[in-house]
Amino acid sequence: MLGNIAGLYMRIEELLNHTGEWLRGTGPSAHIVMSSRVRLARNLEAWTFPGKSGKKDLEAVLKAFGEAVNRISALKGSTLFQMTEIDQVDRQLLVERHLMSHEHASNPEGKGLLVTAEEVVSIMVNEEDHLRIQVMRSGLNLSEAWNIINTIDDALSRELNFAFMPSWGYLTACPTNTGTAMRGSVMMHLPALVMTKQINKVLAAISKLSFASRGFYGEGTQASGNFYQISNQVSLGHSELDIIQNINGLIRQVIEQEEQARQALLLQNKPMLEDKVCRSFGLLKTARIISSQEAIELFSMVRLGLDMGILQHVDHKALNELFIMIQPAHLQKIEGKKLNAFERDTKRAAVIRQKLGRSTNID
Amino acid sequence: MTCDICGKKKATVHLTEIVDEQMSEMHLCEECARQKSSQMEQQFGLADLLAGLSDTSKPANSKESDKNVLKCSRCGLVYEDFRKFGRLGCGECYLSFKEHLTGLLRKIHGSNKYLGKTPSRHLENQALAPAEGAPALLSSDDLSDLKRQLQSAIAAEDFEKAAILRDKIRNLE
């Protein structure tokens, strides 16, 4: 009934063999911008919003969506997961890959997730709104993400009647999303602004301009490893392209500030910076037990070293992939069994040693 | 590093707060962080923000008793529940609570004018209406909406959509 459900378990296992296209570590300004994401919220006119719907209605929405997807050529080859059919670790794995929210994993009834090949597009069905469509790209690439998501949204809107009013746009469960129902967000790596203690000023300016900043692991998380996710808050009064231009303008300014701070660090104390980067690399390549917090902080330093030419011979993609692989559900799927906190710290260190050992020529 | 609040347990949660452009950092253990976060939710929860905002957008002539029974004609969501939880129940809620939402949306977004894209089916329905001889129900407000949609269709280089909108505007004018 719902797409490739039979091959579903295989697919989840297969996800472990690669990571999303958005982690490839290339694209515009990839030395500071890790990835760009655009998401749209859509509701189907014929049903009440998920929060006000019973199991039967949720399942009917999921079915209507599955049938529409089958008629859309741009979504050929994608898989529709039914949340109730997959276990808790697998749901956690999908969260760790940034394909869906924590909320979507915690209460699986009537919920679904569509993922395209390469994990460029994912669509949560029956989260806060009937559809939450997202597109992720590597580097600063919101315009490309918008073009892809716009095409998919157009195709879906030919198949499904969306809740829409000409005066207020797309109708969403939460009025903070009403209008374009679009959020564009950019994951930035800002170690030099943190080290030169300018980050507070930058984040304060961002919040004053009605943009929000969050940590790497999404809504409600603190920034860690010097990663900050910056996104628009406003969705009425501007067109989608205007919103994207505004975010791009802001991000370019932050990139400039980070670049200046990096140069300042080099000028002020190059040996100290080099020492910090190389020690971090050494720790990652030799540690036997490592927490995810420590790993992320060390990744940040290695990444900075790579982007500033202090380190060579480390693969950007391998480093980006490690951010995903070191999370609990991934470690447990790689190991093939449940691991306690200590076992995870040991497995994490092994995964990092193996991955960095393989991608470097020097040791 | 030990927790800033209890001073005993290891700090594992690092909290950054920005108040009036002043940023402060706190390092907390898990237990104290949980307490702190529920305090913050009480202070800044979205539902409270919405409740506060919608209060100020209350129409001047509405009576307290009217508001208590204000209800969505389709899903049955009571307006008071929207104020409490911050979530609407269906598309129809936007019409049922229109008076309140007009001000609320302006407060949240700084504007309540929609300037984004229009779904394909909606466009087709609009374009078909006059051909079927349906009476024109569109007001001047809808006309300016159509003009804005035309601009955004041109900006997005969606000329097929733009052509439908152009004809629609001509008919109306």
Interface residues (C-beta under 8 A of the other chain):
Chain A: N43 E45 W47 T48 F49 G51 K52 E128 N150 D153 D154 S157 R158 L160 N161 F162 A163 F164 M165 P166 S167 W168 G169 Y170 L171 T172 A173 C174 P175 T176 T178 G179 T180 M182 N200 L203 A204 S207 K208 S210 Q222 A223 S224 V234 S235 L236 G237 H238 S239 E240 L241 D242 Q293
Chain B: T12 V13 H14 L15 T16 I18 E21 Q22 M23 L46 L50 R74 C75 L77 G86 R87 L88 G89 C90 G91 Y94 L101 L104 L105 I108 H109 G110 S111 N112 K113 Y114 L115 G116 K117 T118 P119 S120 R121 H122 D141 D142 D145 L146 Q149 S152 A155 A156
